[in-house]
Amino acid sequence: MMGYGTTYGYGSMMAGFGSFGLITWLVILVDLVLVGIWLWQQITKK
């Protein structure tokens, strides 16, 4: 999992968070997807 942080350029910052950082990014990504779906539904209603 150490390679994950360096691959995206976060380096030691990402490595410091470890799995907590990974969970945080997953939650943010899921939120963005849900907001995108909600916005798409709002636009298509009109």
C-alpha positions as CSV (number, residue, x, y, z in Angstrom):
1,M,0.0,0.0,0.0
2,M,3.0,2.3,0.3
3,G,3.2,2.4,-3.5
4,Y,-0.3,3.8,-3.7
5,G,0.6,7.1,-2.1
6,T,3.7,7.7,-4.2
7,T,1.9,6.8,-7.4
8,Y,-0.5,9.7,-7.1
9,G,2.2,12.1,-5.9
10,Y,1.1,12.5,-2.3
11,G,4.3,10.7,-1.1
12,S,5.0,10.7,2.6
13,M,1.7,12.6,3.4
14,M,-0.4,9.7,2.2
15,A,1.9,7.1,3.8
16,G,1.5,8.9,7.2
17,F,-2.3,8.6,7.1
18,G,-2.2,5.0,5.9
19,S,-5.6,3.2,5.8
20,F,-7.3,6.2,7.4
21,G,-6.4,8.3,4.4
22,L,-7.6,5.6,2.0
23,I,-11.0,5.4,3.8
24,T,-11.3,9.2,3.7
25,W,-10.6,9.3,-0.1
26,L,-13.2,6.5,-0.6
27,V,-15.8,8.4,1.4
28,I,-15.1,11.6,-0.6
29,L,-15.3,9.7,-3.9
30,V,-18.6,8.1,-3.0
31,D,-20.0,11.5,-1.9
32,L,-19.0,13.0,-5.2
33,V,-20.7,10.2,-7.2
34,L,-23.9,10.5,-5.1
35,V,-24.0,14.3,-5.6
36,G,-23.3,13.9,-9.3
37,I,-26.2,11.4,-9.6
38,W,-28.5,13.8,-7.6
39,L,-27.6,16.7,-9.8
40,W,-28.1,14.7,-13.0
41,Q,-31.6,13.7,-11.8
42,Q,-32.4,17.4,-10.9
43,I,-31.3,18.5,-14.4
44,T,-33.2,15.8,-16.3
45,K,-36.5,16.5,-14.3
46,K,-36.7,20.0,-15.9
